[in-house]
């Protein structure tokens, strides 16, 4: 409880500074650069300093008593937070239009921390079945050992999700867009189901980012991001965040302090630096994703393209209604290709690197069957919708003409 209270005064102060004389809320790029930061920083630095401290000292016993009894806004021990982490959390909350944010060591640590704090033995959680396979695995294989039941229903089947709710249901979970199929969840319908039944809702909006999608404004309780991806944006750190109301995140923050799922001071600095250019990067990611998807859809060697910015996408109208842009991730199927012929295309590109992850400035490419689903049986992969001829391309911020030309030569060279 103490850490939540510590965060409030500074958060309010930073938002007031940004409103300005004309009382108009700042635009997104201005929030990316300035939100959450003090105007005058320690050492008079324009950037927030890195505090490499595991513990923080008190001038005397009375100072410690004042901190404990009056909940003064200062640090105590590194496992409970550091100054750079506080700034990053305030900035992320502002970008998502949320009240509070809670930073974790990774995206998986964020969802694990949230679920461990919110669920008890006998509770149930319902997933749309296109959610990240490691998130579903944590619930099905590990939370089940503590008596938590996981139910999976088809992605975007809102009737099935609502029908699966029982008095024991405590949370509804989905990604939007999903990975790698890029299905789009209707935020209003999803949040409405939770509201009608008194069940909390969580959207993993990693692929959308706060720039393209605002789940909290639609009534979703929690938004989760793998900060590792677009928010940090440079493929050089791991982090995760959960955003929601301060009151609802209070027990999650307390558990994080116990479990130690915290980020390092240097990582917080890298994140703050990356967020300065967040809007600019997302504009290029959106442009590159759209250009590449349109090119692939027109290519004779491509069987199908999954990208919500295409009119052919099953959820295009929903995406167009609730999203500003559609991101840099494009998934496609190669026509009449087995896994080896598909791998030849992956090997033939020159700009994207073969690697997991997404959202960085460098383009990355992979075959899901090889990178993430190799341990599953053929029947399991079919159930997940992961065929041998699927390629997932995470467009970076390179020139879009260069990305298209590179894909063209790779498809032509392996025909």
TADAMO-V804696 format. One record per pair of residues at least 24 apart in sequence whose C-alpha atoms are under 8 Angstrom apart, sorted by sequence separation. I is the first residue (numbers start at 1). J is the second residue. D is the distance in whole Angstrom. If there is no record, write none. Layout:
# TADAMO-V804696
I/J/D  I/J/D
This chain:
# TADAMO-V804696
14/38/6  54/78/5  111/135/7  123/147/7  124/148/6  125/149/6  126/150/6  127/151/6  128/152/6  129/153/6  130/154/8  206/230/7  221/245/8  239/263/7  306/330/6  307/331/7  343/367/7  367/391/5  368/392/7  11/36/6  53/78/7  54/79/8  121/146/6  122/147/5  123/148/5  124/149/5  125/150/5  126/151/5  127/152/5  128/153/5  129/154/5  130/155/6  305/330/7  306/331/5  342/367/8  366/391/6  367/392/6  10/36/8  108/134/8  112/138/8  120/146/8  121/147/4  122/148/5  123/149/6  124/150/6  125/151/6  126/152/6  127/153/6  128/154/6  129/155/5  305/331/6  306/332/6  365/391/7  366/392/5  108/135/7  120/147/7  121/148/5  122/149/7  124/151/7  126/153/7  128/155/5  156/183/8  172/199/7  176/203/7  191/218/7  192/219/8  305/332/4  365/392/6  366/393/7  120/148/7  128/156/7  155/183/8  156/184/7  171/199/6  172/200/6  173/201/6  174/202/7  175/203/5  176/204/6  177/205/7  179/207/8  187/215/6  191/219/6  216/244/7  239/267/8  304/332/6  305/333/7  365/393/5  119/148/7  128/157/8  156/185/6  170/199/5  171/200/5  172/201/5  173/202/5  174/203/5  175/204/4  176/205/5  178/207/8  191/220/5  238/267/8  303/332/7  304/333/5  329/358/7  364/393/6  365/394/6  156/186/8  169/199/7  170/200/6  171/201/6  172/202/6  173/203/6  174/204/6  175/205/6  176/206/8  177/207/6  188/218/6  190/220/8  237/267/6  302/332/7  303/333/5  304/334/7  363/393/7  364/394/5  51/82/7  158/189/7  162/193/6  171/202/7  173/204/8  175/206/8  176/207/7  177/208/6  187/218/6  188/219/7  302/333/6  303/334/5  304/335/8  328/359/7  363/394/6  364/395/7  51/83/7  158/190/7  165/197/8  176/208/7  187/219/8  302/334/5  303/335/5  363/395/5  364/396/7  51/84/7  128/161/8  187/220/7  237/270/8  301/334/6  302/335/5  362/395/7  363/396/4  50/84/7  237/271/8  301/335/5  362/396/5  363/397/7  49/84/7  126/161/7  158/193/8  359/394/7  361/396/5  362/397/7  363/398/8  48/84/7  290/326/7  296/332/8  358/394/5  359/395/8  360/396/6  361/397/5  362/398/7  289/326/7  290/327/8  293/330/6  357/394/8  358/395/8  359/396/7  360/397/8  361/398/7  126/164/8  232/270/7  289/327/6  290/328/8  292/330/8  126/165/8  232/271/5  286/325/6  289/328/4  231/271/8  232/272/8  234/274/7  286/326/6  288/328/6  289/329/6  233/274/6  286/327/4  287/328/8  289/330/6  232/274/5  233/275/8  285/327/6  286/328/5  126/169/7  131/174/6  132/175/8  231/274/7  232/275/6  285/328/5  352/395/8  124/168/6  125/169/6  130/174/8  131/175/6  231/275/6  123/168/5  124/169/4  125/170/6  126/171/6  127/172/6  128/173/7  130/175/8  233/278/8  282/327/7  346/391/8  122/168/7  123/169/6  124/170/6  125/171/5  126/172/5  127/173/5  128/174/5  132/178/8  342/388/8  123/170/6  124/171/7  125/172/6  126/173/6  127/174/6  128/175/8  131/178/6  132/179/7  231/278/7  342/389/6  125/173/8  130/178/6  131/179/7  230/278/8  233/281/8  342/390/7  130/179/7  339/388/5  342/391/7  37/87/6  338/388/6  339/389/6  36/87/5  119/170/7  130/181/8  337/388/8  338/389/6  36/88/7  118/170/8  230/282/8  337/389/6  351/403/7  36/89/8  37/90/8  336/389/8  36/90/5  37/91/8  335/389/8  35/90/7  36/91/5  334/389/5  351/406/7  35/91/5  333/389/5  334/390/7  350/406/7  34/91/8  333/390/5  334/391/8  349/406/6  36/94/7  332/390/6  333/391/6  349/407/6  32/91/7  35/94/7  331/390/7  332/391/5  31/91/7  331/391/6  332/392/7  349/409/8  331/392/4  349/410/5  330/392/6  331/393/6  348/410/5  10/73/8  31/94/7  32/95/7  329/392/7  330/393/5  9/73/8  31/95/7  329/393/6  330/394/6  346/410/8  6/71/6  329/394/4  330/395/8  345/410/6  348/413/8  5/71/7  6/72/6  7/73/7  328/394/6  329/395/6  345/411/6  348/414/8  6/73/4  28/95/7  328/395/5  5/73/8  6/74/7  211/279/7  328/396/7  2/71/6  345/414/6  344/414/7  211/282/7  341/414/8  3/80/7  7/86/7  11/90/6  281/361/8  289/395/6  288/395/6  288/396/8  292/400/7  213/322/7  288/397/7  291/400/7  295/404/7  213/323/5  285/395/6  301/411/7  212/323/5  213/324/7  285/396/6  288/399/8  292/403/7  212/324/5  284/396/8  285/397/6  288/400/5  292/404/6  111/224/7  211/324/7  212/325/5  284/397/6  287/400/8  291/404/8  96/210/5  110/224/7  212/326/7  301/415/8  95/210/6  212/327/8  288/403/8  95/211/8  281/397/7  97/214/8  107/224/8  96/214/6  98/216/7  107/225/6  108/226/8  208/326/7  97/216/7  107/226/4  208/327/6  96/216/7  97/217/7  106/226/6  107/227/7  207/327/7  106/227/7  107/228/7  106/228/7  207/329/8  182/306/6  184/308/7  235/359/8  181/306/6  182/307/6  183/308/7  234/359/8  235/360/5  182/308/7  233/359/6  234/360/5  235/361/8  233/360/4  234/361/6  235/362/8  114/242/8  229/357/7  230/358/7  231/359/8  232/360/8  233/361/6  234/362/8  229/358/6  230/359/4  110/240/5  229/359/4  230/360/6  107/238/8  109/240/7  110/241/6  111/242/8  183/314/8  184/315/6  228/359/8  229/360/6  106/238/5  107/239/6  108/240/7  110/242/6  183/315/7  186/318/6  105/238/6  106/239/4  107/240/4  185/318/8  105/239/5  106/240/4  107/241/7  117/251/6  118/252/8  184/318/7  104/239/6  105/240/6  106/241/8  117/252/5  184/319/6  187/322/8  103/239/7  104/240/5  103/240/6  104/241/6  103/241/4  114/252/6  117/255/7  102/241/5  103/242/7  113/252/6  101/241/7  102/242/5  101/242/6  102/243/6  101/243/4  113/255/7  100/243/6  101/244/6  113/256/7  99/243/7  100/244/6  98/243/6  99/244/6  100/245/6  101/246/8  98/244/5  99/245/5  100/246/5  96/243/7  98/245/7  99/246/6  102/249/7  101/249/8  113/261/8  100/249/8  182/331/8  93/243/6  181/331/7  92/243/8  93/244/8  102/253/7  180/331/6  104/256/8  109/261/7  207/359/8  105/261/6  104/261/6  105/262/5  104/262/5  105/263/5  103/262/7  104/263/6  105/264/8  103/263/7  80/256/8  80/257/5  79/257/6  85/263/8  79/258/8  85/265/7  88/268/7  79/260/6  81/262/8  84/265/6  80/262/8  28/211/8  79/262/7  82/265/7  85/268/6  88/271/7  84/268/6  88/272/6  84/269/7  180/392/7  52/265/6  51/265/6  52/266/8  50/265/6  50/266/6  50/269/6  49/269/8  48/269/7  4/246/7  33/275/7  34/276/8  32/275/6  33/276/4  32/276/5  33/277/7  32/277/7  4/250/6  32/278/6  29/276/8  32/279/7  29/277/8  1/250/6  4/253/8  29/278/7  1/251/8  3/253/8  29/279/6  3/254/8  28/279/7  29/280/8  1/254/7  130/384/7  129/384/8
